């Protein structure tokens, strides 16, 4: 609790080095489901960041009053209340996107990323550090969603945020959309490639090998 | 395979040799366009093998030639060079090279490339299988089994299922030709076929069964498309089938010899 708090590392560590999606592989369900277009990915990112930051603040504020035995229930109640508020706001002002996101905004409640941060950090740290940490993690999640959503929309439809970027072949351009990008497997491929790329640059993130090949190498022939 | 004549590249070169009749017939009927496609595929594969040789010290393999042939024979038509390169790169890298190269992969890179192109560009028409090419595939299969490099059980299992389905009238000739060609080109790969005797029969049987199912119920699917989809699903199931075969074998052993 009395750990020294430095603002900048807490905010920037979760962006790449401790990224909740690519390093801890949390919150994948929504990350893969809502990234068919950049607009839904951005909305989802914003919703999750807001919920996570507010939830972390509230939980940190009352952390000494939450009985340990029921702390998860309390945390989920707080997160769920915030999610309902966000969901209502989206339905009121962004009907189209809210429809495209379907249940995934409501499912922020059970996003392990949210519960992971509130349980692991906010319930042991002060309000400001907790909110900074939560905001950083939200930004890390947003970064991944934005990249995957952007790539999928760009190569799946040739658009970005609904605006035509690559001229389609059927309208006289040269680009033929890659239909696979709009299907669920492509999100897995892209996330896998992203994790691969990050771990190539930062080898300390790579996990230890599960199997070691036998030491006797094949003789060169 | 550490000692003696049989190392990985022996198998790969024998595979290439066994594919010669199929390749010759297909090139004979395909003409210049076929030659260009297979050369492009081989070039792309060679490039990726080189990249992984330099980046991760994975020795390149002659099996790339077989992969290039399989992709070129079965790939949807009118894709153009860019999309072809994209699909083959995806298949080679994600299907084979990230696992450590040929011999460690779970699915055949050609199957991955074809599925990628099929799902990614559903509008492209699938090729028609010419009858002489399918007969040449039979010759390739016989050569492969005789040399001991292709899984006989897979072929026999698939042939059994296809025979039953054909006799029942569930498998039209077109699907049968495409199925046979895909069987030799994609399922004949010794690396990704099941490894146990029973597993191989089941693997072939599953492929034949899936193909029959698709032939009966897939509205608007091209024969080659059905065969490639069946090959993809069957090769994904192959490790499971091996596991089942090993479990059965262990159980039988335990019953026979006792023990805990």
Interface residues (C-beta under 8 A of the other chain):
Chain A: X176 X178 X179 X180 X181 X183 X185 X189 X196 X216 X218 X219 X221
Chain B: X1 X2 X7 X8 X9 X83 X86 X94 X98 X116 X119 X120 X121 X122
